């Protein structure tokens, strides 16, 4: 800020700010979303196949008290 004030007092053009460096850990959100969806689809297919293989036994009937 001080540089700006001094340059204006001297009649010089304002100093240009340096562009901030781009961070190296930028994540491509669309790619991450696609991987997530593909993983969810394959898990759902595997769960459906596993559900078909497992047979659930019938529940025994309850005995009722006759009063």
Phi, psi and omega in degrees: 000321181296321178301320179297315181296314182294321179293323178293321179294324181278352179082017179269159176292155182295138177294142181277140178282146176282139178290136179296144179292143180282130181296148183278343185261038179284132182255134175280106185294324180294320179295319179295320179295318179298316179297321180296316181294316179298321178293321180292322179296316182291325178293321180294320179295320179294323179292322179294319180294320179293323180294326179291327182286328184272125176259132180268124180291152180291145178284138177290148180287145179281145174272133180255144179278131179264128188251000000 
